[in-house]
Amino acid sequence: MCKGDRLATDTIQHDLDSLRQTYDAAQQAISDGERSASRWTLVTAAQIKQITNLLSILNDISIPDGSPIEIEGRDFSHEQTIVSEKAEAAAIRLPDKQMLGITYGDDLLACLELLRSTDNA
């Protein structure tokens, strides 16, 4: 996304406000003993922090409008959560994506480049 899009910034702020309200209600229910803590509360706390950081960048007047903004750590997905839970229940150890990239990344890229080259067509 690019900094300076007022509509996008306002939408993100509105979404953050809604998320905080839901999170605060869940935390109150946990404190009152009405429900137990869940992975959702852990993930949501991290999301609130990340969105808050994004908004501080989008509202920073020292960063020029039009600057591209990219957030790190956007690897959460509900699908991955489900896969991880099922793998854990079945006693299956999933490989760490970062380790795969570090260990095999250069070799894999070299192999793909070799396959793409016209000399090997």
N, C-alpha and C positions, 0 to 999 in steps of 0.2 A: 504494500500500500504506500501511498505517498502522503507526506505530511501536508496539511493545509486544506484537506477536504472536510469542511465544517460539518456536512451532513453525516459523514462516516464517523467523525469524532463524537458528535452528539448521539448517534446510534450506539456506539461503543459505551459511552457514559451511561446511557439508559439501560443497556444490557447489564453493565456492572452494578448499577443500583438495584436492579431486579435480582441479580444473583446474590448480592450481599443480603438483601432482605430475606430471601429463601434460606441462605446459609445461616443467618442469625436465628431464624425461626427453628431450624434444625438443631442448632447448638443449644437453644433454650430447651427444646424437647429432650435433648440428651441430658442436660443438666437437671431437668425435672424428673428424669427417670422414665419418661414416656417412650423412649426409643434408645437403641444402642448406637454407638458410633459406627460408621461404615466407611468403606473405601471412598464413597461419594464425598464425605466430608473432608477427607484428606486431599482428594483430587481438587475439590472445589476451592479449598484454602489456597492451593498452589495457583489455580486459575485466577483467583481474585488478585493475588500478588502480581501475577504476570500482566493482567489487564490494567492494573493500577500503574505498573511500570510503563506500559505502552501509552497510557493516557498522559503520564508525566512527560513523555517524549513528544507526543502530539501537541501538548500545550506549552512546550518549552519555546519561548520567543527567540532563544539564541540559535535554534535550528531553523534554517530557511524553509519556507513553504515549497513544496515540490520535491523535497528530499525523500528518497526511497527509504522506507522503514521495514525491516525484516526482523522477526522475533525468533530467537533460538528456542529449542526445546519443544517444538510443536509436534512431538511424536506420540501424544496420547490419542487413543481412539477407543471407543466402546468395544469394537471388535477385538482389539488387542487385549483388552481386559478380560473378555470372555474366553479367548484362546488361552491366556495365561492361567486363568482359574481352572479351566478344564484340564490343561496340561498338568497343573499341580495336583489336582484330584486323581489323575491317572498316573502320578509319579513319573511324569515325563519332564526332563530338563530341556528347556528351550535354549538355543544358543543366544549369546549376547550379541546384538546387532553391531555394537561398536567394535567388539573384538573381531567379528567377521570382517568388517571393513578394514580394520587395521591389518589383520593377518592375510587376507586374500585380496584386498582391494587392488593393489598394483598389478598382481598377476592376472586377475580377472580383466582389468582394463587392457592390458597388453594382449590378452587372448582375443578380446572383442575387436581391438584395433586390427589384429592380424586377420580376423575373419572379415572385417569390413574392407580391407585393402583390395584394390583391383587386381593386384598381382596374384591373389589366391582365388579369384572368382572362377 
